[in-house]
Amino acid sequence: MAEDGLVQILALLVLDTDGGRLAVKYNSFARKELWPTVKQQVAFEKRVINKLPKPSATRSDVDVAVIDDYTVIFQACNDVVVAAVAASSENELVMLELAEGMYNALSSACQSQSFLSSGLTKQLVLDSLSDVLFILDEVTDNGVIMETDDEKISARIKMIDETEVTQSAQAEQMFQKATQSAKQKLLGSLMGSRG
């Protein structure tokens, strides 16, 4: 399936807790060989949802399940489950990075719509569906992982150059160091004047 050393992702799933599709992406091998019809894909998605624990109102940690001999790395919040599916022989740590990056990018893209949001919800995903589909497209290319860093994924969605993201992160670090240094000097001068 995959070239040596490359993790082959069979499917990326964004589902509601009833197993309904919000957004999915299957690689060409999975579409042709494993789940060739939409009916088979939907049946697999229902099996995934039925085997996973029900999500809580707060964001869950990334977890792993083995379903039909496939490794499913998933993260859930409210009524949304985000999952990556691969063969059981694939590297779970790389899949974990992908699932976390994808979930965080989805949360970031959907949260910009609402200030009072309590995490990723089905309605937020549907309201931001174009961004959600773009994220699924950006993280893998025919099953090969292209990006796992949620900041870089979000930057691509917002059409921001990745160097700008890096530069803004460096500028923020410099600002934090400068404020910490100023705070220490101020505290030092205040403590010195008491003595």
C-alpha positions as CSV (number, residue, x, y, z in Angstrom):
1,M,0.0,0.0,0.0
2,A,2.5,2.6,1.1
3,E,6.1,3.2,0.3
4,D,8.5,2.0,3.0
5,G,8.6,4.4,5.9
6,L,5.4,6.3,5.0
7,V,2.3,5.9,7.2
8,Q,-0.6,5.1,5.0
9,I,-3.9,6.7,6.3
10,L,-6.9,4.8,4.9
11,A,-9.5,7.3,6.0
12,L,-10.0,10.6,7.9
13,L,-13.4,10.8,9.6
14,V,-15.3,13.6,11.1
15,L,-18.5,12.1,12.4
16,D,-21.3,12.9,14.8
17,T,-22.0,10.6,17.7
18,D,-24.8,8.8,15.8
19,G,-22.3,7.8,13.1
20,G,-23.6,10.4,10.7
21,R,-21.0,11.9,8.3
22,L,-20.0,15.4,8.7
23,A,-16.9,15.2,6.6
24,V,-14.8,12.1,5.4
25,K,-11.9,11.5,3.2
26,Y,-10.9,8.0,2.0
27,N,-7.7,7.3,0.1
28,S,-7.9,5.7,-3.3
29,F,-6.9,2.2,-2.1
30,A,-9.6,2.3,0.6
31,R,-12.2,3.6,-1.9
32,K,-11.3,0.9,-4.5
33,E,-10.4,-2.2,-2.4
34,L,-11.7,-1.9,1.2
35,W,-14.9,0.1,1.1
36,P,-15.8,0.6,-2.6
37,T,-19.3,1.8,-2.1
38,V,-20.7,4.6,0.0
39,K,-23.0,2.0,1.7
40,Q,-19.9,0.1,2.8
41,Q,-18.1,3.3,4.0
42,V,-21.2,4.4,6.0
43,A,-21.5,0.9,7.6
44,F,-17.8,1.0,8.6
45,E,-18.3,4.5,10.0
46,K,-21.3,3.2,12.1
47,R,-19.1,0.3,13.4
48,V,-16.5,2.9,14.4
49,I,-18.9,5.0,16.3
50,N,-20.6,2.1,18.0
51,K,-17.3,0.7,19.3
52,L,-16.0,4.1,20.6
53,P,-16.9,5.5,24.1
54,K,-19.5,8.3,24.0
55,P,-17.8,11.7,24.1
56,S,-18.3,14.1,27.0
57,A,-19.0,17.8,26.9
58,T,-15.3,18.5,27.4
59,R,-12.5,17.6,25.0
60,S,-11.3,14.1,25.4
61,D,-7.7,12.9,25.1
62,V,-6.6,11.2,21.9
63,D,-7.4,7.5,22.2
64,V,-6.9,4.3,20.1
65,A,-9.3,1.5,19.1
66,V,-8.9,-1.5,16.9
67,I,-12.0,-1.9,14.7
68,D,-12.2,-4.6,12.0
69,D,-8.4,-5.1,12.3
70,Y,-7.8,-1.4,11.6
71,T,-6.2,1.0,14.0
72,V,-8.5,4.0,14.7
73,I,-7.0,7.0,16.5
74,F,-9.7,9.3,17.6
75,Q,-10.5,12.4,19.6
76,A,-14.0,13.4,20.6
77,C,-15.8,16.5,22.0
78,N,-19.5,17.1,22.5
79,D,-21.2,15.5,19.6
80,V,-18.2,15.2,17.2
81,V,-15.7,12.5,16.7
82,V,-12.5,13.1,14.7
83,A,-10.7,9.9,13.7
84,A,-7.8,8.6,11.5
85,V,-8.0,5.0,10.2
86,A,-5.0,3.0,9.1
87,A,-3.9,-0.6,8.9
88,S,-3.0,-2.2,12.2
89,S,0.7,-2.4,11.2
90,E,1.0,1.4,10.9
91,N,2.9,3.6,13.4
92,E,0.4,4.7,16.1
93,L,2.5,7.7,17.3
94,V,2.5,9.3,13.8
95,M,-1.2,8.7,13.6
96,L,-1.6,10.3,17.1
97,E,0.2,13.4,15.9
98,L,-2.0,13.5,12.8
99,A,-5.2,13.1,14.9
100,E,-4.2,15.8,17.4
101,G,-3.1,18.2,14.7
102,M,-6.3,17.7,12.7
103,Y,-8.5,18.0,15.8
104,N,-6.8,21.2,16.9
105,A,-6.9,22.7,13.4
106,L,-10.6,21.9,13.2
107,S,-11.3,23.4,16.6
108,S,-9.4,26.5,15.6
109,A,-11.2,26.9,12.3
110,C,-14.6,26.3,13.9
111,Q,-14.0,28.4,17.1
112,S,-13.4,31.5,15.1
113,Q,-17.1,31.5,14.3
114,S,-18.2,31.8,18.0
115,F,-16.8,33.3,21.1
116,L,-18.9,31.4,23.6
117,S,-18.3,27.9,22.2
118,S,-17.8,24.9,24.5
119,G,-15.6,23.0,22.1
120,L,-16.1,21.4,18.7
121,T,-19.8,20.7,18.0
122,K,-21.7,19.3,15.0
123,Q,-23.2,22.7,14.3
124,L,-19.8,24.5,14.3
125,V,-18.4,21.8,12.0
126,L,-21.3,22.2,9.6
127,D,-21.1,26.0,9.7
128,S,-17.4,25.8,8.8
129,L,-17.7,22.9,6.4
130,S,-15.5,24.4,3.7
131,D,-12.6,24.9,6.2
132,V,-13.2,21.4,7.6
133,L,-12.9,19.8,4.1
134,F,-9.9,22.0,3.4
135,I,-8.2,20.7,6.5
136,L,-8.9,17.1,5.6
137,D,-7.4,17.8,2.2
138,E,-4.3,19.5,3.6
139,V,-3.3,16.9,6.1
140,T,-3.1,13.9,3.7
141,D,-2.5,13.3,0.1
142,N,-3.9,10.0,-1.0
143,G,-3.2,8.6,2.4
144,V,0.3,10.0,2.9
145,I,0.5,12.4,5.8
146,M,1.6,15.8,4.6
147,E,1.2,17.9,7.8
148,T,0.5,17.3,11.5
149,D,1.2,20.8,13.0
150,D,-2.1,22.4,13.7
151,E,-0.6,26.0,13.4
152,K,0.7,25.3,9.9
153,I,-2.6,23.6,8.9
154,S,-4.5,26.6,10.2
155,A,-2.1,29.0,8.5
156,R,-2.7,27.2,5.2
157,I,-6.5,27.5,5.6
158,K,-6.2,31.2,6.3
159,M,-3.8,31.5,3.4
160,I,-1.0,32.8,5.6
161,D,2.6,32.2,4.6
162,E,4.2,29.6,7.0
163,T,7.2,32.0,7.5
164,E,4.8,34.6,8.9
165,V,3.5,32.1,11.4
166,T,7.0,31.3,12.5
167,Q,8.0,34.9,12.7
168,S,4.9,35.8,14.7
169,A,5.6,33.0,17.1
170,Q,9.2,34.2,17.5
171,A,8.0,37.7,18.0
172,E,5.6,36.6,20.7
173,Q,8.5,34.7,22.4
174,M,10.7,37.7,22.3
175,F,7.9,39.8,23.8
176,Q,7.3,37.3,26.6
177,K,11.0,37.3,27.4
178,A,11.2,41.1,27.4
179,T,8.1,41.4,29.7
180,Q,9.5,38.7,32.0
181,S,12.9,40.5,32.2
182,A,11.2,43.9,32.9
183,K,9.0,42.2,35.6
184,Q,12.1,40.8,37.2
185,K,14.0,44.1,37.1
186,L,11.0,45.9,38.5
187,L,10.6,43.4,41.3
188,G,14.3,43.6,42.0
189,S,14.3,47.4,42.2
190,L,11.2,47.3,44.5
191,M,12.7,44.7,46.8
192,G,16.1,46.5,46.8
193,S,14.4,49.8,47.9
194,R,12.8,48.1,50.9
195,G,16.1,47.0,52.3
